[in-house]
């Protein structure tokens, strides 16, 4: 069973407020992806966030930061991975595909999105969501975001290509609509 926080303080409030804000925006924004692609994007960013945080934020091989109050997995860690990271990544994908970004525009977008993400991390540090250790700092996070969002953009482009082909084939063969995919 997941641990509950010992003290419900600033970091839990930050996570809850950002979670509710992201969910409201997610519900309000016009859906442009087939349902299966949306689920794939949400799962991709949830796993990506967990993977990076486990690699950089646990004892082995590195221990650069701690999330929330405890070294052990707690409820609010899961909320960050399952909801916040996934919906935030969905919006990253949304803009890339909605604006049909290619090379230079995509590179500029990755730089801007990495900057926005670094700013959000800086704010989350003030609320003790992240605690840096062993020499880690916001500059390293900024560089990591450039790498993470570049890899993510490649996957999003791949997802778009694959679902674009699936959608075209399905519509030709079955007369299916996006909702049924």
BAFI-3210 file (N, C-alpha, C; in Angstrom, 3 decimals, decimal comma, padded with zeros to 6 digits):
// residues 181
n [1|2|3|4|5|6|7|8|9|10|11|12|13|14|15|16|17|18|19|20|21|22|23|24|25|26|27|28|29|30|31|32|33|34|35|36|37|38|39|40|41|42|43|44|45|46|47|48|49|50|51|52|53|54|55|56|57|58|59|60|61|62|63|64|65|66|67|68|69|70|71|72|73|74|75|76|77|78|79|80|81|82|83|84|85|86|87|88|89|90|91|92|93|94|95|96|97|98|99|100|101|102|103|104|105|106|107|108|109|110|111|112|113|114|115|116|117|118|119|120|121|122|123|124|125|126|127|128|129|130|131|132|133|134|135|136|137|138|139|140|141|142|143|144|145|146|147|148|149|150|151|152|153|154|155|156|157|158|159|160|161|162|163|164|165|166|167|168|169|170|171|172|173|174|175|176|177|178|179|180|181]
n.u [000,835|000,433|002,313|000,992|001,455|003,480|003,194|000,851|001,727|003,284|004,341|002,541|000,225|001,037|001,285|-001,384|-002,809|-001,590|-002,234|-005,095|-005,420|-004,141|-005,808|-008,290|-007,727|-007,039|-009,495|-011,018|-009,735|-009,834|-010,076|-007,727|-006,561|-006,843|-008,507|-006,957|-004,381|-004,161|-004,201|-001,843|000,066|-000,295|000,453|003,088|004,408|004,038|005,497|007,988|008,621|008,724|010,789|013,046|013,160|013,635|016,122|017,744|017,062|017,281|019,044|020,935|022,165|022,712|022,006|020,524|018,380|015,493|012,065|009,200|008,459|009,629|011,990|010,891|008,344|005,397|001,899|001,555|003,744|003,026|000,770|002,002|003,514|001,530|-000,510|000,213|002,756|002,002|-000,198|000,963|002,915|001,170|000,173|002,516|002,833|000,436|000,706|002,879|001,823|-000,592|000,213|001,740|004,611|007,885|011,362|013,124|011,207|010,272|012,597|012,974|010,609|011,059|013,193|011,927|009,835|011,358|012,502|010,200|009,451|011,666|011,327|008,905|009,849|011,659|009,852|008,503|010,536|010,689|008,413|009,142|008,829|010,791|014,012|017,262|020,332|023,745|025,171|023,490|021,688|019,507|020,332|021,397|019,045|017,705|019,266|018,867|016,124|016,096|017,211|015,380|012,924|013,565|013,954|011,358|009,835|010,589|009,454|006,747|006,334|006,714|004,561|002,460|002,832|002,433|-000,213|-001,529|-001,350|-002,720|-005,222|-005,976|-006,035|-007,979|-010,227|-010,594|-011,023|-013,097|-014,724|-014,526|-014,661|-012,728|-013,447|-013,972|-011,549]
n.v [-001,180|002,263|004,842|007,429|010,984|012,175|014,730|016,998|019,255|022,086|020,900|018,829|020,330|021,842|019,807|018,859|021,198|021,725|019,321|019,389|021,717|020,980|018,828|020,102|021,797|019,825|018,493|020,550|021,279|020,942|017,786|016,192|013,859|010,348|008,136|005,897|006,731|008,947|007,678|006,196|008,274|009,485|007,330|006,956|009,358|009,210|006,886|007,676|009,858|008,539|006,686|008,394|009,746|007,602|006,704|009,004|009,826|007,956|005,720|004,092|004,122|006,730|009,524|012,101|013,743|014,106|013,262|014,759|014,079|011,764|009,073|006,772|005,393|007,230|008,163|010,720|010,838|008,944|010,211|012,392|011,060|009,562|011,359|014,227|014,306|012,862|014,278|016,782|016,068|015,282|017,761|018,851|017,128|017,682|020,362|020,084|018,391|019,611|022,074|021,149|020,866|021,131|020,534|023,251|024,866|022,953|022,426|024,962|025,021|022,869|023,923|026,168|024,849|023,303|025,344|026,439|024,212|023,985|026,348|025,707|023,556|024,955|026,514|024,404|023,466|025,453|024,817|022,474|020,087|018,865|017,977|018,787|016,922|015,885|017,627|018,240|020,592|023,271|023,963|021,572|020,148|021,616|021,077|018,320|018,281|019,268|017,121|015,038|016,031|016,198|013,483|012,649|014,126|012,888|010,354|011,106|012,073|009,654|008,157|009,658|009,249|006,443|006,194|007,807|006,339|004,022|005,109|006,085|003,702|002,273|003,893|003,734|000,995|000,291|002,463|003,811|006,074|008,577|008,313|005,667|004,451]
n.w [000,000|-000,715|000,805|002,798|003,009|005,728|006,737|005,566|003,502|001,847|-000,546|-001,198|-001,589|-003,812|-005,750|-005,842|-006,674|-009,154|-010,429|-010,512|-012,038|-014,488|-015,212|-015,592|-017,766|-019,634|-019,945|-021,025|-023,425|-026,970|-028,407|-030,425|-031,129|-031,935|-029,648|-028,734|-029,362|-027,708|-025,196|-025,436|-025,605|-023,077|-021,393|-022,290|-021,454|-018,717|-018,063|-019,069|-017,366|-014,878|-015,399|-015,894|-013,436|-011,709|-012,626|-012,178|-009,608|-007,531|-005,282|-006,711|-010,002|-009,405|-007,233|-007,309|-006,708|-004,598|-004,522|-003,278|000,183|001,164|000,845|000,037|-002,106|-002,352|-002,122|-003,378|-005,063|-006,977|-008,034|-009,282|-011,287|-012,677|-013,369|-013,482|-014,953|-017,232|-018,386|-018,799|-020,670|-022,670|-023,533|-024,583|-026,784|-028,086|-029,003|-030,768|-032,760|-033,467|-034,491|-036,510|-036,460|-037,746|-038,263|-037,669|-036,336|-034,560|-033,076|-031,889|-030,397|-028,620|-027,151|-025,975|-024,567|-022,835|-021,358|-020,120|-018,627|-016,958|-015,495|-014,185|-012,667|-011,035|-009,545|-008,299|-006,683|-004,774|-003,392|-002,266|-003,675|-005,172|-003,996|-004,271|-004,477|-003,953|-005,693|-007,821|-009,860|-010,990|-013,545|-014,597|-014,744|-016,709|-018,988|-019,101|-019,667|-022,282|-023,676|-022,973|-024,013|-026,696|-027,418|-026,768|-028,618|-030,996|-030,596|-030,463|-033,042|-034,370|-033,278|-034,347|-037,079|-037,207|-036,183|-037,953|-040,320|-039,519|-038,958|-041,496|-042,984|-041,549|-041,879|-044,611|-044,978|-043,178|-042,853|-040,521|-037,713|-035,886|-033,178|-032,845|-033,034]
ca.u [000,000|001,213|002,389|000,433|002,469|003,458|002,632|000,255|002,271|003,364|004,556|001,291|-000,675|001,526|000,919|-002,842|-003,239|-001,148|-003,013|-006,443|-005,292|-003,875|-006,996|-009,315|-007,313|-007,129|-010,909|-011,556|-009,096|-010,410|-009,325|-007,308|-005,977|-007,689|-008,476|-005,816|-003,161|-004,163|-003,793|-000,425|000,836|-000,355|001,287|004,481|004,984|004,051|006,641|009,206|008,897|009,127|012,096|014,080|013,270|014,265|017,539|018,468|016,651|017,360|020,398|021,875|023,569|022,825|021,036|020,648|017,281|014,409|010,751|008,293|009,030|010,197|012,745|010,012|007,230|004,178|000,731|001,721|004,681|002,238|-000,044|002,890|003,834|000,353|-001,383|000,897|003,707|001,345|-000,985|001,919|003,454|000,100|000,148|003,713|002,472|-000,690|001,196|003,719|001,019|-001,595|000,889|002,495|005,982|008,977|012,742|013,527|010,134|010,257|013,761|012,651|009,574|011,704|013,944|010,947|009,144|012,342|012,593|008,975|009,530|012,671|010,667|007,968|010,655|012,168|008,732|008,244|011,603|010,269|007,374|009,771|008,469|012,101|015,131|018,491|021,400|024,972|025,634|022,504|021,124|018,487|020,993|021,442|017,668|017,417|019,935|018,168|014,848|016,360|017,398|014,133|011,889|013,978|013,588|009,895|009,318|010,785|008,417|005,438|006,282|006,526|003,172|001,610|002,970|001,787|-001,657|-002,028|-001,525|-003,785|-006,492|-006,303|-006,409|-009,246|-011,324|-010,819|-011,533|-014,300|-015,503|-014,507|-014,395|-011,719|-013,946|-013,958|-010,178]
ca.v [000,000|003,487|005,675|008,777|011,894|012,383|016,077|017,530|020,606|022,840|020,095|018,151|021,349|022,152|018,689|018,851|022,355|021,515|018,204|019,864|022,664|020,217|018,041|021,016|022,192|018,618|018,252|021,653|021,418|020,136|016,558|016,078|012,541|009,175|007,748|005,017|007,525|009,733|006,778|005,890|009,467|009,618|006,276|007,225|010,401|008,700|005,970|008,462|010,581|007,571|006,154|009,405|009,998|006,445|006,709|010,134|010,193|006,892|005,481|003,505|004,500|008,132|009,981|013,538|014,491|013,380|013,802|014,848|014,075|010,492|008,308|005,683|005,777|007,577|008,462|011,909|010,482|008,260|011,232|013,148|010,234|009,083|012,428|015,470|014,098|012,379|015,341|017,790|015,516|015,326|019,114|018,935|016,419|018,398|021,520|019,610|017,838|020,589|023,088|020,408|021,380|020,442|020,840|024,460|025,217|021,924|022,686|026,145|024,626|022,047|024,850|026,940|023,939|022,963|026,523|026,487|023,093|024,369|027,332|024,960|022,829|025,947|026,811|023,211|023,408|026,375|024,121|021,250|018,887|018,285|018,392|018,397|016,328|015,445|018,553|018,518|021,939|023,569|023,957|020,185|019,786|022,279|020,288|017,028|018,489|019,376|015,751|014,296|016,487|015,834|012,072|012,574|014,647|011,834|009,343|011,681|012,044|008,249|007,824|010,345|008,525|005,136|006,335|008,377|005,218|003,158|005,818|006,106|002,347|001,912|004,657|003,208|-000,371|000,114|003,685|004,118|007,443|008,674|007,878|004,211|003,957]
ca.w [000,000|-000,814|002,000|002,803|003,546|007,179|006,897|004,345|003,489|000,590|-001,749|-001,538|-002,152|-005,156|-006,625|-006,016|-007,472|-010,540|-010,936|-010,829|-013,156|-015,711|-015,580|-016,112|-019,117|-020,463|-020,234|-021,825|-024,733|-028,058|-028,645|-031,824|-031,344|-031,673|-028,222|-028,455|-029,411|-026,471|-024,113|-025,653|-025,235|-021,618|-020,808|-022,640|-020,601|-017,349|-017,963|-019,289|-016,126|-013,856|-015,794|-015,664|-012,000|-011,070|-013,007|-011,587|-008,267|-006,533|-004,773|-007,645|-009,901|-009,000|-006,249|-007,498|-006,094|-003,949|-004,834|-002,142|001,529|001,582|-000,144|-000,398|-002,970|-001,626|-002,948|-004,200|-006,134|-008,004|-008,698|-010,174|-012,452|-013,407|-013,848|-013,862|-016,044|-018,445|-019,019|-019,263|-021,910|-023,674|-024,100|-025,422|-028,016|-028,682|-029,764|-031,868|-033,844|-033,903|-035,298|-037,525|-036,377|-038,413|-037,901|-036,938|-035,398|-033,519|-032,231|-031,070|-029,445|-027,588|-026,300|-025,195|-023,640|-021,809|-020,483|-019,308|-017,685|-015,966|-014,622|-013,335|-011,679|-010,078|-008,639|-007,483|-005,668|-003,706|-002,642|-001,758|-004,432|-005,447|-003,159|-004,966|-003,674|-004,624|-006,713|-008,879|-009,804|-012,002|-014,855|-015,068|-015,115|-017,980|-020,035|-019,166|-020,350|-023,726|-024,161|-022,781|-024,944|-028,055|-027,566|-026,735|-029,889|-031,991|-030,359|-030,812|-034,510|-034,738|-032,950|-035,318|-038,348|-037,087|-036,045|-039,198|-041,240|-039,002|-039,128|-042,924|-043,392|-040,904|-042,472|-045,949|-044,917|-042,385|-042,731|-039,076|-037,297|-034,840|-031,889|-032,792|-033,052]
c.u [000,881|001,167|001,660|001,500|002,329|002,831|002,069|000,662|002,376|003,523|003,304|000,282|-000,268|001,100|-000,583|-003,323|-002,811|-001,936|-004,404|-006,400|-005,073|-005,106|-008,102|-008,976|-007,445|-008,577|-011,455|-010,992|-009,731|-009,514|-009,001|-006,722|-007,040|-007,499|-007,261|-004,498|-003,053|-003,682|-002,306|000,451|000,852|000,528|002,770|005,097|004,986|005,268|007,952|009,590|009,378|010,527|013,210|014,260|013,906|015,761|018,306|018,173|016,646|018,819|021,385|021,400|023,777|021,798|021,073|019,515|016,265|013,104|009,883|009,068|009,845|011,004|011,916|008,868|005,998|003,092|000,971|002,788|003,919|001,356|000,789|003,157|002,607|-000,476|-000,570|001,843|002,992|000,539|-000,080|002,554|002,434|000,062|001,368|003,413|001,405|-000,194|002,059|002,854|-000,034|-000,972|001,773|003,950|006,972|010,284|012,982|012,465|010,063|011,428|013,509|011,597|010,166|012,486|012,997|010,261|010,085|012,513|011,386|009,013|010,551|012,091|009,690|008,731|011,193|011,074|008,473|009,321|011,241|009,198|007,850|009,243|009,750|013,102|016,391|019,518|022,609|025,344|024,659|022,002|020,174|019,078|021,079|020,045|017,310|018,024|019,228|016,845|015,031|016,482|016,074|013,077|012,274|013,612|012,064|009,290|009,475|009,727|007,042|005,283|006,058|005,085|002,223|001,648|002,216|000,274|-002,281|-002,287|-002,651|-005,135|-006,902|-006,758|-007,762|-010,413|-011,633|-011,487|-012,903|-015,202|-015,555|-014,237|-013,362|-012,198|-013,881|-012,557|-009,710]
c.v [001,245|004,277|006,991|009,702|012,034|013,727|016,521|018,998|021,150|021,953|019,323|019,134|021,705|021,063|018,687|020,002|022,188|020,370|018,654|020,817|021,932|019,429|018,924|021,424|021,011|018,347|019,312|021,709|020,458|018,939|016,441|014,707|011,461|008,739|006,885|005,771|008,388|008,879|006,443|007,062|009,625|008,575|006,515|008,242|010,007|007,809|006,730|009,208|009,660|007,037|007,151|009,655|008,820|006,418|007,806|010,356|009,083|006,609|004,965|003,695|005,949|008,433|011,506|014,352|013,545|014,063|013,698|014,699|012,843|009,866|007,150|006,239|006,072|007,994|009,644|011,730|009,860|009,260|012,055|012,348|009,941|010,204|013,626|015,284|013,721|013,478|016,453|017,339|015,500|016,701|019,369|018,316|017,170|019,549|021,094|019,167|018,814|021,628|022,462|020,881|020,476|021,101|022,093|024,866|024,214|022,123|023,889|025,817|023,798|022,937|025,636|026,052|023,515|024,121|026,645|025,394|023,377|025,384|026,641|024,166|023,780|026,313|025,610|023,015|024,300|025,748|022,754|019,970|018,130|018,844|017,880|017,864|016,073|016,309|018,851|019,943|022,140|023,586|022,560|019,724|020,368|021,506|018,941|017,176|018,617|017,976|014,977|014,719|016,247|014,380|011,934|013,050|013,603|010,741|009,856|011,700|010,616|007,816|008,423|009,626|007,200|005,255|006,969|007,294|004,307|003,812|005,813|004,740|001,963|002,628|004,134|001,834|-000,470|001,336|004,159|005,598|007,408|008,106|006,367|003,630|003,909]
c.w [000,000|000,489|001,776|003,371|005,064|007,513|005,557|004,276|002,067|-000,640|-002,154|-002,136|-003,574|-006,143|-006,878|-006,896|-008,928|-011,183|-011,369|-012,019|-014,477|-016,163|-016,159|-017,544|-020,074|-020,872|-021,188|-023,245|-025,748|-028,334|-030,139|-032,144|-031,223|-030,214|-027,896|-028,480|-028,156|-025,312|-024,229|-025,238|-023,712|-020,933|-021,084|-021,681|-019,124|-017,129|-018,139|-018,004|-015,028|-014,150|-015,477|-014,172|-011,267|-011,383|-012,256|-010,107|-007,238|-006,211|-005,817|-009,068|-009,423|-007,916|-006,252|-006,893|-005,477|-004,322|-003,591|-000,833|001,875|000,457|-000,693|-001,234|-002,117|-002,607|-003,879|-005,275|-007,296|-008,749|-009,678|-011,439|-013,307|-014,012|-014,356|-015,047|-017,336|-019,142|-019,532|-020,583|-023,032|-024,330|-024,975|-026,786|-028,799|-029,560|-030,948|-033,045|-034,350|-034,834|-036,380|-037,604|-037,079|-037,985|-037,049|-035,926|-034,251|-032,559|-031,320|-030,015|-028,310|-026,626|-025,403|-024,161|-022,510|-020,832|-019,568|-018,248|-016,594|-014,986|-013,664|-012,278|-010,622|-009,058|-007,725|-006,415|-004,486|-002,823|-002,130|-002,416|-004,780|-004,447|-003,839|-003,982|-004,564|-005,825|-007,840|-008,731|-010,980|-013,416|-015,444|-015,496|-016,471|-019,152|-020,208|-019,909|-021,858|-024,344|-024,108|-023,800|-026,402|-028,338|-027,638|-028,045|-030,999|-031,834|-030,761|-032,333|-035,011|-034,453|-033,983|-036,660|-038,294|-036,982|-037,279|-040,217|-040,788|-039,243|-040,597|-043,403|-042,817|-041,555|-043,869|-045,904|-044,263|-042,356|-041,280|-038,852|-036,178|-033,512|-031,734|-032,798|-031,661]
res [x|x|x|x|x|x|x|x|x|x|x|x|x|x|x|x|x|x|x|x|x|x|x|x|x|x|x|x|x|x|x|x|x|x|x|x|x|x|x|x|x|x|x|x|x|x|x|x|x|x|x|x|x|x|x|x|x|x|x|x|x|x|x|x|x|x|x|x|x|x|x|x|x|x|x|x|x|x|x|x|x|x|x|x|x|x|x|x|x|x|x|x|x|x|x|x|x|x|x|x|x|x|x|x|x|x|x|x|x|x|x|x|x|x|x|x|x|x|x|x|x|x|x|x|x|x|x|x|x|x|x|x|x|x|x|x|x|x|x|x|x|x|x|x|x|x|x|x|x|x|x|x|x|x|x|x|x|x|x|x|x|x|x|x|x|x|x|x|x|x|x|x|x|x|x|x|x|x|x|x|x]
***
